[in-house]
């Protein structure tokens, strides 16, 4: 069956079916192969992507800017100082104006409502480059990496240890849609959004996967195929950093914790990592770590998203 995602917004992976997510992953694999063998794939020739950054970034900016260029298009970087948003122009008006100039909008924002409003008023596809609720492009790169390293996703035990944040949300949603057994281990009071927990449970019931929320990291990682963590204090939570460090220290991914996983487990982190906090050097630099493959796959996964929603290619 041919799947078309032309014109779709990519705000949260809960909006997509299993087949649609698998289509993105298949396209990402194809983009990566073409890139490695030097085969031109300028499927967005002459098209422009507006890239709005309320938050600074390394991987998001570089991967989208390089990605749109490799697809034959142009990425227009717009930070808060480049737009009238900070001077009172509404997101609705900004979305309407940008839609007259560009073929797609990527936004890395603080509040998820901002990308929702952009999508509501824009007449071109809007891609969520990160919000406080969801990080869909990261999860797509994550599952592309898992598929490469493990050969499958369905049936794997994928364990996220740490804060129940936007990265956890997207990992939960995509994993349960794809038939994985997803486990999240957080300190009490730092669980994922209840809405996302409900989605994960519903997705798992449909896909044959499972979802479990625990507060014991040792129990969580037992026989894990994948162990994933993220920083304990995200951008905008700096004032809580010291308190969070004390609360989350028992959830540090270190050599003692990973002994409970399968010997061939893979370690993942969306980066940047606060080494010595959520993960120790002997784990992130170990042969089990795939964090830099994961970072590279941001490029290929996002190229797949752009090609599918902005170019309308069908797979």
N, C-alpha and C positions, 0 to 999 in steps of 0.2 A: 504494500500500500504506500502510495506517495504522500508524504506529509509536507504541507506548505505552512510556513510561519510568517509569510509576508505581511508586513504592517503591524505585527503584534508588539505590544509592550512587554518588557521583561523586568517586572518589578519584584515578583516573588514566585518561586518555583511551584508553589501550591496551585498557581493558575494554569499549570501545564500537566498534561497527561503523561503517563509512563512512556508511551510511544513517542510523544513529542520530545521528552528529555533524552530518550535514546537516539532520536534523530539528531539532536544537537551534538551528542557525544560522538556519533558516527561521523558527522561533518567535521568535528574537531580533529578526529583521527585522520581524516582525509587531508585537512588543511596542514596538519603536522607533517605528513608524508610528503605532500607537495613542496612544503617549505624546505624539507631536508634534501630533496633531490633537485631543488632549484627549478621546479616547474612553475611557470607564471600562473597566477590565479587572481587576476585583476577583475574580479566579478563586481566590484563597486567603482569601476572606472568613472572618474569625474564627480563622484558623490562626496558630500561633506558631512562630517560628524561634529556637532558642537559638544564640547566636553566641559561641563560645569563642575568646578571643584570648590565646594565650601570647606573641605578638609584637604590638607596636603597629602601627597601620596608618592610612593616610589613605583610599586608594581602596577597599580591601576593606571597611572598616567602613561608610563612607558609602554605597557602592553597594548593599551588602546591606541596610542599615537603611532606606534610601530605597526600595529595590526591594520589600522585603516589605510596606512601607506602601502603595505604589502598587498592589500586588496584593491589598490588603484585609486583610493580616495584620499581625502585630506582631513586631518584632525585639527579643529580649532580650539585651542586651550583658552578657557575663560575662568578666571578666579573671581573671588568676591569683588575685587577692586575693578574688574573689567566690565561689570554689569551694573545696571541701575537698581538691582534688587536691594542693595544696601542703602539706597537713597530713597526707597519707598515705592518703587514700581512693583506691582504685584507679580506673583509667579504666573498667574493666568495671562497677564499681558505679555510677560516675557516669553511664555510658551507660544502664544499666538504669533509674536514677532519672529522668533527663531524659526518657526515652521515655514515662514515665507522665504527663508534664506538657506536652510540646511535640509538634509535628507534623513537625519536622525539626531537624537540628543542622548548623551550619556551624562548622568549626574551622580556625583559623590557628595552626599549630604549628611547633615546631622539628623534631621527628622524625616521619618519615612513618609509623612504626609506631604512633604515637598515633592518627592518623586511621583506620588499619587496625583498631586495637583498638576504637575507638569504633564503627566500622561492624560489627565482629564481634558486639558485645554489645548494640547499640541495636536497637530494633524499629521505628525510624523512619529515613527516609533521612538519610545523612550526606554532606555536601558538603565537599570539601577546599578551603579558602580559601587555602591555601599550606602546603606542607611542604618539607623539605629535598630531597625527591626530585621533587616534581611540583607544577605550578601550573595545573591544568586550566582554571579559570575565566578566567585570563589568556589562555591560548591560544585559547579560544573567542571572546573579545573581539577578539583579534588577527586571527583568520581572518574574523570578521564585518567587520572594518575593511578587510582586503585585498579581500574580495568586493565591498564597497561601492566601493572606489577603483579596482579593476581589472576588475570584472565577472565574474571567474572566479578559481579557485584552481588547478585542474588545469593543468599545463604551465608554471606560473610558476616562475622561479628565485628562491627565497627563501633569503637568506644571513644566517646568524647569526654575528656576530663577537664573540668574547670568551670568558668563562668557560663551561665546559660544565656549567652548573648546572641547577636545577629548571626555570627558564624555557626554557632550551635544550631540555631533555628534552620538555616538553609541546609546544613548537613543532615539534620533530622528529616526534613521534608523530602529531599531528594533521595536519601537512602531508603526510607520506608516506601516511597513510590517505586523504587527499583528492586524491591524484594530483599533488602539487607536486614540484618538483625542489629538494630541501632540501640546502643546503651549510652546514656548520659549520666555522668557522676558529677554532682555539684555539692558545695556546702549548703546546708539548710538556709533558705532565704535567698538563694541565688539561682533558683531553678529557671528553666526556660518559660516563656510566656504560656499560660494555660491554654490559650487558643492554639498554639503551635503543638503542644502536647496532644491535644485532642485530634488535630489534623494528622499527626504522626501515627496515632493509634488507628485512625480510620484508614489511612493509607496502607498501613501494615496488614490490616484485615483484608484489604482488597488485593494486595500484591503477594501475600504469602510470607511476608517478612514479619518483624516484630519490633516493638519499642519498649524500653524499660528505663525508668528513672530511678537512680540510686544515690545514696549519700556516702557510700563506702567505695573509694577508688580501687582498693585491692580486689574486692568482690567484682567490681565492674570490669576490670581488665583481665580477669581469669579467662584464659584460652582465646584472647582477642587476636583477630587477624590484622586489625588496624587500631593504633592508638593515636588520638588527635588531641592537641591542646591549643590554647590561644592565650594571649596576655590576660592578666588578672584585672587590669584597669585599662579600659579602652580610652581613646582620645575623647576628652571632655569629662573624664572621671579622675583627673589627676589629684583632685582634693581628697579622694577616697583611697589613694594608692597605698598609703602606709597601713591603714586599717585592713584593706583587702589583703595585703601581703601576709598579715598575721592569720587571717581567716583561711586563706587558700593554701598556706604552706603544706598542710597535710595532703594536698592534691597535686603536689609537684610531681612531674613525670621524671623520675630518676632511675638509676640502674636497679634499685631494689624493687620499685614498682613494676618495671617491665619484665622482671623475671617471671611474673605470673601470666604473661601473654604467651602465645605460641612462639616457638623459637624463630620462626620465619615471619614474625609480625613486621609491619612497616610502621614507622613513626612519621606523623604529619603535623605540620604547623603552617598557618596561613602567612606568617611573617608580617612585620618584624617580630623577632623573638627577644624577650628580655631574659637572656641567658643567666642562669643562676636563680631565677624566680620560677616561672611555670615549667621550665625544662632545664636540665643540666647539660653541660657540654658533652659528657660521655654518652648521652642519648642522641642529641641533635647532630653530633658528628660521627655517630656510629654507622656501620654498614647497613643497619636497618632503616636509617633515615632517608626519606625521599623528598625532603623539603624543597630542594632546588629543582628537581623534576616537576614538582607541584607548582613552583613559582613560574617555571617556563610554560607550563600548560595554561596559565592565565592567558598568554598570547594566543594560543591555538583555540581554546574554548571561546574566547571573546571574538575572534575572527569568525568562528562558526556562527555565533549569535548575530553578529553584524551582517554576515552574508545572507543568513536566513531571513532576518526581519527587514533589513534595508534593501537587499538585492532580490529577495524572493526566490532564491535558488531552491529547488525541490530535491529531496533525497528519498 
